Amino acid sequence: MKTHDPTLTTRVDIQRLGPELVAAAARLPTATLHEAAGKIGALPSAIKPVAPGFRFAGCALTVHSPGGDNLWLHRALDVAQAGDVMVVFAGGAHEHGYWGEIMTTMAKVRGLAGMVIDACVRDGVLLGEIGFPVFARGLCIQGTGKDFGAMGWINHPITMGNVVVDAGDLMVGDSDGVVAIPRARAAEVIAAAEKREAEEAAILRRLEAGEGTMTVYGWN
């Protein structure tokens, strides 16, 4: 069995957001955060919650995994901290079940906030029963391997769709999808999103009072 040198592949000491910011983000819709950030950070729309009601907010623990192999996901779980969201790019090989009941149980016990993968998972009913938020492209029963000589990376930048996700970035997921907000902009974007939510609440009150959108938005 080949071994790897984690000092070449794994970053352990990453900067994370404070719990107050994460809690504030958890109260906001992903679409509002995306708009408030200047329409950035929307992960591929195919990535959705595996079970209804799943929602999370936390800091990204990024994983670049070889396609069809989930050993690096296990390695990432070993260094994850409570509140982390595991964000996995699997080399574009979508048709494998990279994650299931076993790893979900470990992630929940260790206090992770959620898991996002640009590929498929398995054990869909069980994941819903366990209640740990998993977001994926779908379900797939095809298994994965564990190549101890294959190269992967943990807490290095990954790309999902047209979004680059860095370790420590703010990740929020809800029924609409997942958004990634750069860590350095998180406080600014959350404040803008809260303002946007308040403004939309005022608009809704006017619509409920009988006004039309053409008048409310000044498009007449």
C-alpha positions in Angstrom: 0.0 0.0 0.0 1.4 3.4 -1.0 1.4 6.2 1.5 1.1 9.9 0.9 2.8 12.9 2.6 0.0 15.1 4.0 2.4 18.0 4.4 2.4 18.2 0.5 -1.4 17.8 0.1 -3.3 18.9 3.2 -3.6 22.3 4.8 -4.8 22.0 8.4 -4.5 25.6 9.8 -7.1 27.5 7.7 -8.8 30.7 8.7 -12.5 30.4 9.5 -15.3 32.9 10.1 -16.6 33.6 13.5 -19.8 31.9 14.7 -21.8 35.1 14.8 -21.3 35.6 11.1 -22.1 32.0 10.3 -25.3 32.2 12.4 -26.3 35.4 10.6 -25.8 33.8 7.2 -27.8 30.8 8.2 -30.9 33.0 8.5 -30.6 34.3 4.9 -31.7 32.7 1.7 -29.0 31.5 -0.7 -30.5 33.6 -3.6 -30.4 36.8 -1.5 -26.8 36.2 -0.6 -25.9 35.6 -4.2 -27.7 38.8 -5.3 -26.2 40.8 -2.4 -22.7 39.7 -3.4 -23.1 41.0 -6.9 -24.5 37.8 -8.4 -21.5 35.6 -7.7 -21.0 32.3 -5.9 -23.9 30.2 -7.2 -22.7 26.6 -7.5 -24.0 24.5 -10.4 -27.8 24.3 -10.2 -27.7 20.5 -10.4 -26.4 20.4 -6.8 -29.4 20.2 -4.6 -30.3 18.8 -1.1 -30.6 15.1 -1.0 -33.6 15.3 1.3 -36.3 18.0 1.8 -35.5 20.6 4.5 -31.8 20.2 4.4 -30.1 23.5 5.1 -26.6 24.5 6.3 -24.2 27.4 6.8 -20.5 27.1 7.6 -16.9 27.4 6.5 -15.6 25.5 3.5 -13.2 22.5 4.0 -12.3 21.9 0.4 -11.5 18.5 -1.1 -10.1 17.8 -4.6 -10.7 14.1 -5.0 -9.6 11.8 -7.9 -12.6 10.7 -9.9 -14.3 7.5 -8.8 -12.3 7.4 -5.5 -13.5 8.5 -2.1 -10.3 8.0 0.0 -9.7 11.7 0.1 -13.1 12.3 1.6 -12.2 10.0 4.4 -8.9 11.9 4.9 -10.8 15.2 4.9 -13.2 13.9 7.6 -10.2 13.1 9.7 -9.0 16.8 9.8 -12.4 18.5 9.7 -13.6 20.7 12.6 -17.0 21.3 14.0 -18.9 23.8 11.8 -17.0 23.0 8.6 -18.8 22.3 5.4 -17.0 19.7 3.3 -16.9 20.9 -0.4 -15.8 18.2 -2.8 -14.8 18.4 -6.5 -14.5 14.8 -7.8 -12.6 15.5 -11.0 -15.9 15.7 -13.1 -16.7 12.0 -12.6 -20.3 12.4 -11.4 -21.5 8.8 -11.7 -20.3 7.3 -8.5 -21.8 7.2 -5.0 -18.9 9.0 -3.2 -20.7 9.4 0.2 -23.2 7.4 2.2 -24.5 6.4 5.6 -21.1 5.6 7.1 -19.5 8.9 6.3 -22.6 10.9 7.1 -22.7 9.4 10.6 -19.1 10.3 11.2 -19.7 13.9 9.9 -22.7 14.3 12.1 -20.9 13.0 15.2 -18.0 15.4 14.6 -20.3 18.4 14.3 -19.8 19.3 10.6 -22.3 21.7 9.3 -22.9 20.0 5.9 -21.4 18.4 2.8 -21.5 19.5 -0.8 -20.2 17.4 -3.7 -20.2 18.1 -7.4 -21.1 14.4 -8.0 -23.5 11.8 -6.6 -24.0 10.1 -3.3 -25.8 7.0 -2.2 -28.1 5.8 0.7 -30.6 8.6 0.0 -33.3 7.5 2.4 -30.8 6.9 5.2 -29.2 10.3 4.7 -32.6 11.9 5.2 -33.2 9.9 8.3 -29.8 10.8 9.8 -30.6 14.4 9.2 -27.1 15.6 8.3 -27.3 18.1 5.3 -25.9 16.6 2.2 -26.1 18.4 -1.2 -25.2 16.5 -4.4 -26.0 16.1 -8.1 -28.1 13.1 -7.3 -28.1 9.5 -6.1 -25.9 6.8 -7.7 -25.3 3.2 -6.6 -22.0 2.8 -8.5 -19.2 2.4 -5.9 -15.9 4.1 -5.6 -12.3 2.8 -5.1 -9.5 3.7 -2.7 -6.3 4.3 -4.6 -3.7 5.0 -1.9 -1.3 6.2 -4.6 -3.7 8.7 -6.3 -3.1 12.4 -5.7 -5.7 14.6 -4.0 -5.7 17.9 -2.1 -7.4 19.1 1.1 -8.0 22.8 1.8 -6.6 23.9 -1.5 -8.8 26.0 -4.0 -11.3 24.0 -6.0 -13.5 25.0 -8.9 -17.2 24.0 -9.1 -18.9 25.2 -12.2 -17.6 28.7 -12.7 -17.0 29.3 -8.9 -13.6 29.0 -7.2 -14.0 27.9 -3.6 -11.2 28.5 -1.1 -10.9 26.9 2.3 -12.6 29.0 4.9 -15.1 30.6 2.5 -18.7 31.0 3.7 -20.9 28.2 2.3 -24.7 28.3 2.6 -27.2 25.8 1.3 -31.0 25.6 1.2 -33.7 24.2 -1.0 -32.7 26.5 -3.9 -29.1 25.4 -4.0 -25.7 26.4 -2.7 -23.8 29.7 -2.6 -20.1 30.3 -1.8 -19.1 33.7 -0.6 -15.4 34.6 -0.3 -14.3 34.7 3.4 -13.0 38.3 3.1 -16.3 39.6 1.8 -18.6 37.6 4.1 -19.4 40.3 6.6 -20.1 42.9 3.9 -22.3 40.5 1.9 -24.3 39.4 5.0 -25.0 43.0 5.8 -26.1 43.7 2.3 -28.3 40.6 2.2 -30.0 41.6 5.5 -30.7 45.1 4.0 -32.1 43.4 0.9 -34.4 41.2 2.9 -35.8 44.2 4.8 -36.4 46.1 1.5 -38.2 43.1 0.0 -40.4 42.7 3.1 -41.5 46.3 2.5 -42.2 45.6 -1.1 -44.3 42.6 -0.2 -46.4 44.7 2.2 -47.1 47.2 -0.7 -48.0 44.3 -3.0 -50.3 42.8 -0.4 -52.0 46.3 -0.1 -52.9 46.1 -3.8 -50.1 47.9 -5.6 -48.5 46.4 -8.7 -44.8 45.7 -9.4 -44.7 48.3 -12.2 -45.6 51.0 -9.7 -43.5 49.6 -6.8 -40.3 49.4 -8.8 -41.0 52.7 -10.7 -41.1 51.1 -14.1 -44.2 53.0 -15.3 
